[in-house]
Amino acid sequence: MARSRLIAAAAAAATLAGIAASGAAGGNSYLCYSKFQTDPGVWVDSPSNKGGDVSVAQLVALGYWVPFAEKSTPTNTLIPGGWYLNCNPAGATTQSGAATTIIGGAGETVTDPTLAGLPGYYPTAP
C-alpha cells in the first residue's frame, strides 16, 4: 500500500512539474474562464500553500482554457514578441482544432504540436 502511494505521488509530481515548466515566467500561467472575458487572468501553476488555492492543472480540468495570441487586436495582456493574449477573439469558437502556430510565454514560435492547449502555450487567433 505504501509503495502504491509513493508511485501515485511521484506521478502527480511529474504531471505538475510538466505543467509548471510550460507556464509563463515566474510559475504563473494565463487562463480564461468566461465567454465575456477579453484579458486572461494570471494563475499560479502550483500553489505552495495548503489553504485551498487551485493549481493551473486543476483549473484546466474544470474548464478554464488558455487564451489566443494575436498581434492585430491589442488587449491589456502583452507578452514578449508583440503578442497580445485574448480570451475570446472574433471568429474563435474552440481550441480543439489544430492551431496553425503556437506562441510560447516568452513570445517564441513553438513547433511541438503536443504543447498546444497547455498553460503557457498560446494558439494564434483564427
N, C-alpha and C positions, 0 to 999 in steps of 0.2 A: 504494500500500500504506500509506504514512504517513497519507494522508487517511482511509482506512477505519478505521485505528486511532484517529485523532482523533475520528471520528464515533462509534465504539463507546465510547470513553472518555467522551465528552460524554453519551451516552445512559445509561451506567451511573451517572454522577454525578447526572443528573437523577432517576433512579429512587431512588437513595439519599437525595437531598435530599427527595424527596416522602415517603419513609418516615420520615426524621428529623423532618420537620415535623409528622408525625402522631403522634409519640411523646409520652410523658409528659414533664413538665418536667425539664430537665437533660439531655436527649438520651438518656433511658432509656425503655424500654417494659416492660410486664408481659407475660410469656408463660407458658404452661403446657406441660408435656411428659409428664405421667403421669396415667393414669386414677385413681390413688390419691392424687393431689395435691389439696389444698384451696386453699392460698395459692400464687399465682403467684410465679415468680422475676423478678428485675429484670435486664434485659439492655440492653447498650449498643447504641443504634441504629446507630452506625457507629464501630467501634473506631479509635483513632488509631494504635495500634501495629501493627507488622508481624510480631508474634510468634505469629500463629495464632488470635487471638480471632475469633470468628464474629459477624457482624452480625445484627441482628434480621431483616433481609430473608432472609438465608441460613437462619436457624433456622426461619422460617415455611415456607420451601421444603422443609425437612427434616421437616416435620410438626408443629412446635410450633404452638400456637394461642393466640389472645387469650382471656382469662378473661371470664366473665359478670359483669355488675354487678347487684347486688341490695341491697335495704335490709332485707329480712325476716330474713336469717340472717347475723349478724355473723361476720366472719373476722378474721384479723390484718392484712389489707390494706385499709385505709380510704383512700379518695380523697375529695377535696372534694365537698361536696354531700350527705354522709352515705351515700355508696355504698360497698359492700364488694365486692371482687373475689373471685370463687370460680371455681376451675378446673372443678369438676365438681358443680354444684348438682343437687339432686334434680330429676328429670324432664328434665334436659338431656342430649341424646344427640349433637347435632351443631349446628354453627353454619352449616350450609349453607342452612338455611331463612331466610326474611326475618325479621329482628328487628323487633319492634313499636316498640322505642325503642332508640336508640344513645346511650351516655353517653361524652362526651369525658374526657380525662385530668384536666381541671380541674373535673369534675363537671357540666358543662353538657349539656343535651339537644341532640343533633345531628340536623338534619333532612335532611342529604345522605346518601341511601342508598348511594352509591358508597363511602363511608368504612367501611361495615360490614365487619368482619373484618380491617381494617388495624390494625397495632400502634398503641396509643394511643387506640383507639375500642373501646368495650366494649358488646356487645349486652346487653339486660336479660335476666335469667334467665326461663325459661318459668314 
